[in-house]
Amino acid sequence: MPSVNPPNNAGHAAGTGLAAVTDMAAQGAGQAAFDAQIAQLTAVSLEATQRSVTLRTVTTNLQSIKKVADERVQ
């Protein structure tokens, strides 16, 4: 009767462990990329908010000046 070799569980375990480490590294890299995108989005959002406030202030000032000028003309 031919001898039957037991399955090589050590090789399988090593391959599974390597896959898990690779997966964890990919998740870590993905999380880092996500965090970087959130940081960029936050910076752009802050800049847009500042521009919006500036534009609103300038618009209000110009409307006030126009109102005063229109009252002088009447």
PDB file as gemmi writes it, atoms N, CA and C in Angstrom:
CRYST1    1.000    1.000    1.000  90.00  90.00  90.00 P 1                      
ATOM      1  N   MET A   1       0.838  -1.165   0.000  1.00  0.00           N  
ATOM      2  CA  MET A   1       0.000   0.000   0.000  1.00  0.00           C  
ATOM      3  C   MET A   1       0.891   1.240   0.000  1.00  0.00           C  
ATOM      4  N   PRO A   2       0.589   2.240  -0.863  1.00  0.00           N  
ATOM      5  CA  PRO A   2       1.430   3.429  -0.901  1.00  0.00           C  
ATOM      6  C   PRO A   2       1.217   4.256   0.365  1.00  0.00           C  
ATOM      7  N   SER A   3       2.290   4.928   0.754  1.00  0.00           N  
ATOM      8  CA  SER A   3       2.172   5.769   1.945  1.00  0.00           C  
ATOM      9  C   SER A   3       1.527   7.097   1.564  1.00  0.00           C  
ATOM     10  N   VAL A   4       0.732   7.595   2.469  1.00  0.00           N  
ATOM     11  CA  VAL A   4       0.035   8.862   2.232  1.00  0.00           C  
ATOM     12  C   VAL A   4       0.688   9.905   3.124  1.00  0.00           C  
ATOM     13  N   ASN A   5       1.137  10.965   2.501  1.00  0.00           N  
ATOM     14  CA  ASN A   5       1.756  12.051   3.259  1.00  0.00           C  
ATOM     15  C   ASN A   5       0.665  12.949   3.844  1.00  0.00           C  
ATOM     16  N   PRO A   6       0.824  13.357   5.079  1.00  0.00           N  
ATOM     17  CA  PRO A   6      -0.172  14.276   5.650  1.00  0.00           C  
ATOM     18  C   PRO A   6      -0.085  15.629   4.956  1.00  0.00           C  
ATOM     19  N   PRO A   7      -1.177  16.360   4.938  1.00  0.00           N  
ATOM     20  CA  PRO A   7      -1.138  17.675   4.282  1.00  0.00           C  
ATOM     21  C   PRO A   7      -0.149  18.595   4.993  1.00  0.00           C  
ATOM     22  N   ASN A   8       0.408  19.494   4.210  1.00  0.00           N  
ATOM     23  CA  ASN A   8       1.402  20.436   4.741  1.00  0.00           C  
ATOM     24  C   ASN A   8       0.667  21.641   5.327  1.00  0.00           C  
ATOM     25  N   ASN A   9       0.271  21.528   6.565  1.00  0.00           N  
ATOM     26  CA  ASN A   9      -0.472  22.611   7.219  1.00  0.00           C  
ATOM     27  C   ASN A   9       0.422  23.807   7.533  1.00  0.00           C  
ATOM     28  N   ALA A  10       1.705  23.580   7.730  1.00  0.00           N  
ATOM     29  CA  ALA A  10       2.614  24.680   8.045  1.00  0.00           C  
ATOM     30  C   ALA A  10       2.698  25.648   6.873  1.00  0.00           C  
ATOM     31  N   GLY A  11       2.794  25.101   5.662  1.00  0.00           N  
ATOM     32  CA  GLY A  11       2.864  25.954   4.473  1.00  0.00           C  
ATOM     33  C   GLY A  11       1.565  26.716   4.273  1.00  0.00           C  
ATOM     34  N   HIS A  12       0.452  26.048   4.520  1.00  0.00           N  
ATOM     35  CA  HIS A  12      -0.849  26.695   4.385  1.00  0.00           C  
ATOM     36  C   HIS A  12      -1.002  27.813   5.415  1.00  0.00           C  
ATOM     37  N   ALA A  13      -0.593  27.541   6.643  1.00  0.00           N  
ATOM     38  CA  ALA A  13      -0.689  28.540   7.706  1.00  0.00           C  
ATOM     39  C   ALA A  13       0.196  29.745   7.397  1.00  0.00           C  
ATOM     40  N   ALA A  14       1.377  29.492   6.861  1.00  0.00           N  
ATOM     41  CA  ALA A  14       2.278  30.595   6.518  1.00  0.00           C  
ATOM     42  C   ALA A  14       1.676  31.438   5.404  1.00  0.00           C  
ATOM     43  N   GLY A  15       1.093  30.768   4.407  1.00  0.00           N  
ATOM     44  CA  GLY A  15       0.449  31.506   3.311  1.00  0.00           C  
ATOM     45  C   GLY A  15      -0.725  32.321   3.800  1.00  0.00           C  
ATOM     46  N   THR A  16      -1.520  31.759   4.695  1.00  0.00           N  
ATOM     47  CA  THR A  16      -2.665  32.469   5.252  1.00  0.00           C  
ATOM     48  C   THR A  16      -2.204  33.648   6.100  1.00  0.00           C  
ATOM     49  N   GLY A  17      -1.144  33.436   6.883  1.00  0.00           N  
ATOM     50  CA  GLY A  17      -0.603  34.523   7.701  1.00  0.00           C  
ATOM     51  C   GLY A  17      -0.076  35.659   6.846  1.00  0.00           C  
ATOM     52  N   LEU A  18       0.610  35.320   5.761  1.00  0.00           N  
ATOM     53  CA  LEU A  18       1.135  36.334   4.851  1.00  0.00           C  
ATOM     54  C   LEU A  18      -0.011  37.113   4.213  1.00  0.00           C  
ATOM     55  N   ALA A  19      -1.057  36.414   3.822  1.00  0.00           N  
ATOM     56  CA  ALA A  19      -2.212  37.084   3.223  1.00  0.00           C  
ATOM     57  C   ALA A  19      -2.852  38.032   4.228  1.00  0.00           C  
ATOM     58  N   ALA A  20      -2.928  37.604   5.496  1.00  0.00           N  
ATOM     59  CA  ALA A  20      -3.528  38.460   6.522  1.00  0.00           C  
ATOM     60  C   ALA A  20      -2.680  39.706   6.748  1.00  0.00           C  
ATOM     61  N   VAL A  21      -1.363  39.555   6.771  1.00  0.00           N  
ATOM     62  CA  VAL A  21      -0.464  40.705   6.957  1.00  0.00           C  
ATOM     63  C   VAL A  21      -0.582  41.647   5.773  1.00  0.00           C  
ATOM     64  N   THR A  22      -0.622  41.084   4.567  1.00  0.00           N  
ATOM     65  CA  THR A  22      -0.763  41.901   3.359  1.00  0.00           C  
ATOM     66  C   THR A  22      -2.085  42.658   3.385  1.00  0.00           C  
ATOM     67  N   ASP A  23      -3.154  41.971   3.794  1.00  0.00           N  
ATOM     68  CA  ASP A  23      -4.469  42.597   3.873  1.00  0.00           C  
ATOM     69  C   ASP A  23      -4.469  43.726   4.904  1.00  0.00           C  
ATOM     70  N   MET A  24      -3.831  43.500   6.047  1.00  0.00           N  
ATOM     71  CA  MET A  24      -3.763  44.533   7.076  1.00  0.00           C  
ATOM     72  C   MET A  24      -2.961  45.736   6.594  1.00  0.00           C  
ATOM     73  N   ALA A  25      -1.886  45.480   5.846  1.00  0.00           N  
ATOM     74  CA  ALA A  25      -1.077  46.576   5.311  1.00  0.00           C  
ATOM     75  C   ALA A  25      -1.890  47.379   4.294  1.00  0.00           C  
ATOM     76  N   ALA A  26      -2.657  46.669   3.463  1.00  0.00           N  
ATOM     77  CA  ALA A  26      -3.495  47.345   2.470  1.00  0.00           C  
ATOM     78  C   ALA A  26      -4.570  48.177   3.161  1.00  0.00           C  
ATOM     79  N   GLN A  27      -5.157  47.640   4.230  1.00  0.00           N  
ATOM     80  CA  GLN A  27      -6.163  48.399   4.973  1.00  0.00           C  
ATOM     81  C   GLN A  27      -5.539  49.625   5.621  1.00  0.00           C  
ATOM     82  N   GLY A  28      -4.333  49.463   6.151  1.00  0.00           N  
ATOM     83  CA  GLY A  28      -3.640  50.599   6.755  1.00  0.00           C  
ATOM     84  C   GLY A  28      -3.350  51.678   5.732  1.00  0.00           C  
ATOM     85  N   ALA A  29      -2.901  51.262   4.552  1.00  0.00           N  
ATOM     86  CA  ALA A  29      -2.626  52.222   3.479  1.00  0.00           C  
ATOM     87  C   ALA A  29      -3.912  52.885   3.018  1.00  0.00           C  
ATOM     88  N   GLY A  30      -4.969  52.095   2.942  1.00  0.00           N  
ATOM     89  CA  GLY A  30      -6.268  52.650   2.549  1.00  0.00           C  
ATOM     90  C   GLY A  30      -6.767  53.662   3.568  1.00  0.00           C  
ATOM     91  N   GLN A  31      -6.593  53.343   4.840  1.00  0.00           N  
ATOM     92  CA  GLN A  31      -7.011  54.265   5.902  1.00  0.00           C  
ATOM     93  C   GLN A  31      -6.195  55.551   5.844  1.00  0.00           C  
ATOM     94  N   ALA A  32      -4.902  55.433   5.579  1.00  0.00           N  
ATOM     95  CA  ALA A  32      -4.039  56.613   5.478  1.00  0.00           C  
ATOM     96  C   ALA A  32      -4.473  57.489   4.301  1.00  0.00           C  
ATOM     97  N   ALA A  33      -4.788  56.864   3.177  1.00  0.00           N  
ATOM     98  CA  ALA A  33      -5.248  57.615   2.005  1.00  0.00           C  
ATOM     99  C   ALA A  33      -6.576  58.306   2.300  1.00  0.00           C  
ATOM    100  N   PHE A  34      -7.467  57.587   2.976  1.00  0.00           N  
ATOM    101  CA  PHE A  34      -8.764  58.163   3.348  1.00  0.00           C  
ATOM    102  C   PHE A  34      -8.576  59.358   4.271  1.00  0.00           C  
ATOM    103  N   ASP A  35      -7.715  59.205   5.277  1.00  0.00           N  
ATOM    104  CA  ASP A  35      -7.447  60.300   6.205  1.00  0.00           C  
ATOM    105  C   ASP A  35      -6.861  61.513   5.482  1.00  0.00           C  
ATOM    106  N   ALA A  36      -5.990  61.266   4.508  1.00  0.00           N  
ATOM    107  CA  ALA A  36      -5.403  62.362   3.731  1.00  0.00           C  
ATOM    108  C   ALA A  36      -6.482  63.079   2.923  1.00  0.00           C  
ATOM    109  N   GLN A  37      -7.401  62.319   2.339  1.00  0.00           N  
ATOM    110  CA  GLN A  37      -8.485  62.933   1.569  1.00  0.00           C  
ATOM    111  C   GLN A  37      -9.396  63.758   2.469  1.00  0.00           C  
ATOM    112  N   ILE A  38      -9.678  63.253   3.666  1.00  0.00           N  
ATOM    113  CA  ILE A  38     -10.518  63.998   4.606  1.00  0.00           C  
ATOM    114  C   ILE A  38      -9.824  65.294   5.017  1.00  0.00           C  
ATOM    115  N   ALA A  39      -8.523  65.236   5.236  1.00  0.00           N  
ATOM    116  CA  ALA A  39      -7.769  66.440   5.597  1.00  0.00           C  
ATOM    117  C   ALA A  39      -7.822  67.467   4.467  1.00  0.00           C  
ATOM    118  N   GLN A  40      -7.671  67.005   3.220  1.00  0.00           N  
ATOM    119  CA  GLN A  40      -7.748  67.913   2.072  1.00  0.00           C  
ATOM    120  C   GLN A  40      -9.147  68.503   1.947  1.00  0.00           C  
ATOM    121  N   LEU A  41     -10.160  67.674   2.128  1.00  0.00           N  
ATOM    122  CA  LEU A  41     -11.537  68.144   2.044  1.00  0.00           C  
ATOM    123  C   LEU A  41     -11.818  69.192   3.114  1.00  0.00           C  
ATOM    124  N   THR A  42     -11.320  68.957   4.307  1.00  0.00           N  
ATOM    125  CA  THR A  42     -11.501  69.915   5.398  1.00  0.00           C  
ATOM    126  C   THR A  42     -10.829  71.243   5.066  1.00  0.00           C  
ATOM    127  N   ALA A  43      -9.627  71.185   4.520  1.00  0.00           N  
ATOM    128  CA  ALA A  43      -8.908  72.412   4.155  1.00  0.00           C  
ATOM    129  C   ALA A  43      -9.644  73.179   3.059  1.00  0.00           C  
ATOM    130  N   VAL A  44     -10.123  72.470   2.046  1.00  0.00           N  
ATOM    131  CA  VAL A  44     -10.847  73.116   0.945  1.00  0.00           C  
ATOM    132  C   VAL A  44     -12.162  73.707   1.450  1.00  0.00           C  
ATOM    133  N   SER A  45     -12.830  72.978   2.323  1.00  0.00           N  
ATOM    134  CA  SER A  45     -14.091  73.459   2.882  1.00  0.00           C  
ATOM    135  C   SER A  45     -13.872  74.731   3.699  1.00  0.00           C  
ATOM    136  N   LEU A  46     -12.818  74.752   4.500  1.00  0.00           N  
ATOM    137  CA  LEU A  46     -12.506  75.937   5.294  1.00  0.00           C  
ATOM    138  C   LEU A  46     -12.208  77.136   4.391  1.00  0.00           C  
ATOM    139  N   GLU A  47     -11.437  76.886   3.336  1.00  0.00           N  
ATOM    140  CA  GLU A  47     -11.108  77.962   2.394  1.00  0.00           C  
ATOM    141  C   GLU A  47     -12.372  78.482   1.711  1.00  0.00           C  
ATOM    142  N   ALA A  48     -13.261  77.582   1.322  1.00  0.00           N  
ATOM    143  CA  ALA A  48     -14.508  77.999   0.672  1.00  0.00           C  
ATOM    144  C   ALA A  48     -15.383  78.799   1.627  1.00  0.00           C  
ATOM    145  N   THR A  49     -15.417  78.402   2.880  1.00  0.00           N  
ATOM    146  CA  THR A  49     -16.196  79.131   3.877  1.00  0.00           C  
ATOM    147  C   THR A  49     -15.637  80.531   4.077  1.00  0.00           C  
ATOM    148  N   GLN A  50     -14.308  80.638   4.138  1.00  0.00           N  
ATOM    149  CA  GLN A  50     -13.684  81.959   4.298  1.00  0.00           C  
ATOM    150  C   GLN A  50     -13.986  82.857   3.100  1.00  0.00           C  
ATOM    151  N   ARG A  51     -13.930  82.300   1.899  1.00  0.00           N  
ATOM    152  CA  ARG A  51     -14.235  83.090   0.702  1.00  0.00           C  
ATOM    153  C   ARG A  51     -15.700  83.524   0.699  1.00  0.00           C  
ATOM    154  N   SER A  52     -16.569  82.628   1.134  1.00  0.00           N  
ATOM    155  CA  SER A  52     -17.991  82.941   1.178  1.00  0.00           C  
ATOM    156  C   SER A  52     -18.266  84.091   2.143  1.00  0.00           C  
ATOM    157  N   VAL A  53     -17.632  84.050   3.313  1.00  0.00           N  
ATOM    158  CA  VAL A  53     -17.814  85.122   4.300  1.00  0.00           C  
ATOM    159  C   VAL A  53     -17.272  86.429   3.743  1.00  0.00           C  
ATOM    160  N   THR A  54     -16.118  86.380   3.102  1.00  0.00           N  
ATOM    161  CA  THR A  54     -15.533  87.593   2.510  1.00  0.00           C  
ATOM    162  C   THR A  54     -16.449  88.157   1.435  1.00  0.00           C  
ATOM    163  N   LEU A  55     -16.949  87.296   0.565  1.00  0.00           N  
ATOM    164  CA  LEU A  55     -17.842  87.740  -0.508  1.00  0.00           C  
ATOM    165  C   LEU A  55     -19.120  88.341   0.075  1.00  0.00           C  
ATOM    166  N   ARG A  56     -19.662  87.726   1.100  1.00  0.00           N  
ATOM    167  CA  ARG A  56     -20.877  88.243   1.744  1.00  0.00           C  
ATOM    168  C   ARG A  56     -20.616  89.613   2.362  1.00  0.00           C  
ATOM    169  N   THR A  57     -19.458  89.784   2.990  1.00  0.00           N  
ATOM    170  CA  THR A  57     -19.105  91.063   3.609  1.00  0.00           C  
ATOM    171  C   THR A  57     -18.964  92.148   2.547  1.00  0.00           C  
ATOM    172  N   VAL A  58     -18.262  91.837   1.469  1.00  0.00           N  
ATOM    173  CA  VAL A  58     -18.070  92.819   0.392  1.00  0.00           C  
ATOM    174  C   VAL A  58     -19.407  93.178  -0.239  1.00  0.00           C  
ATOM    175  N   THR A  59     -20.243  92.181  -0.478  1.00  0.00           N  
ATOM    176  CA  THR A  59     -21.558  92.425  -1.078  1.00  0.00           C  
ATOM    177  C   THR A  59     -22.408  93.319  -0.182  1.00  0.00           C  
ATOM    178  N   THR A  60     -22.401  93.040   1.110  1.00  0.00           N  
ATOM    179  CA  THR A  60     -23.175  93.852   2.060  1.00  0.00           C  
ATOM    180  C   THR A  60     -22.671  95.289   2.080  1.00  0.00           C  
ATOM    181  N   ASN A  61     -21.349  95.451   2.087  1.00  0.00           N  
ATOM    182  CA  ASN A  61     -20.778  96.804   2.079  1.00  0.00           C  
ATOM    183  C   ASN A  61     -21.147  97.560   0.805  1.00  0.00           C  
ATOM    184  N   LEU A  62     -21.070  96.888  -0.331  1.00  0.00           N  
ATOM    185  CA  LEU A  62     -21.414  97.551  -1.597  1.00  0.00           C  
ATOM    186  C   LEU A  62     -22.896  97.913  -1.649  1.00  0.00           C  
ATOM    187  N   GLN A  63     -23.740  97.034  -1.127  1.00  0.00           N  
ATOM    188  CA  GLN A  63     -25.178  97.344  -1.098  1.00  0.00           C  
ATOM    189  C   GLN A  63     -25.459  98.539  -0.198  1.00  0.00           C  
ATOM    190  N   SER A  64     -24.742  98.615   0.920  1.00  0.00           N  
ATOM    191  CA  SER A  64     -24.922  99.759   1.827  1.00  0.00           C  
ATOM    192  C   SER A  64     -24.490 101.055   1.160  1.00  0.00           C  
ATOM    193  N   ILE A  65     -23.360 101.015   0.480  1.00  0.00           N  
ATOM    194  CA  ILE A  65     -22.852 102.203  -0.228  1.00  0.00           C  
ATOM    195  C   ILE A  65     -23.834 102.621  -1.306  1.00  0.00           C  
ATOM    196  N   LYS A  66     -24.362 101.653  -2.055  1.00  0.00           N  
ATOM    197  CA  LYS A  66     -25.325 101.970  -3.121  1.00  0.00           C  
ATOM    198  C   LYS A  66     -26.589 102.565  -2.539  1.00  0.00           C  
ATOM    199  N   LYS A  67     -27.042 102.041  -1.428  1.00  0.00           N  
ATOM    200  CA  LYS A  67     -28.249 102.552  -0.797  1.00  0.00           C  
ATOM    201  C   LYS A  67     -28.068 104.003  -0.366  1.00  0.00           C  
ATOM    202  N   VAL A  68     -26.941 104.306   0.234  1.00  0.00           N  
ATOM    203  CA  VAL A  68     -26.637 105.687   0.660  1.00  0.00           C  
ATOM    204  C   VAL A  68     -26.561 106.594  -0.574  1.00  0.00           C  
ATOM    205  N   ALA A  69     -25.912 106.116  -1.638  1.00  0.00           N  
ATOM    206  CA  ALA A  69     -25.790 106.937  -2.856  1.00  0.00           C  
ATOM    207  C   ALA A  69     -27.164 107.174  -3.486  1.00  0.00           C  
ATOM    208  N   ASP A  70     -28.022 106.151  -3.501  1.00  0.00           N  
ATOM    209  CA  ASP A  70     -29.363 106.315  -4.067  1.00  0.00           C  
ATOM    210  C   ASP A  70     -30.179 107.296  -3.256  1.00  0.00           C  
ATOM    211  N   GLU A  71     -30.021 107.307  -1.927  1.00  0.00           N  
ATOM    212  CA  GLU A  71     -30.755 108.225  -1.079  1.00  0.00           C  
ATOM    213  C   GLU A  71     -30.291 109.670  -1.306  1.00  0.00           C  
ATOM    214  N   ARG A  72     -29.018 109.849  -1.604  1.00  0.00           N  
ATOM    215  CA  ARG A  72     -28.489 111.192  -1.854  1.00  0.00           C  
ATOM    216  C   ARG A  72     -29.034 111.744  -3.174  1.00  0.00           C  
ATOM    217  N   VAL A  73     -29.220 110.869  -4.149  1.00  0.00           N  
ATOM    218  CA  VAL A  73     -29.671 111.298  -5.465  1.00  0.00           C  
ATOM    219  C   VAL A  73     -31.135 111.728  -5.401  1.00  0.00           C  
ATOM    220  N   GLN A  74     -31.941 111.095  -4.597  1.00  0.00           N  
ATOM    221  CA  GLN A  74     -33.375 111.406  -4.543  1.00  0.00           C  
ATOM    222  C   GLN A  74     -33.660 112.730  -3.970  1.00  0.00           C  
TER     223      GLN A  74                                                      
END                                                                             
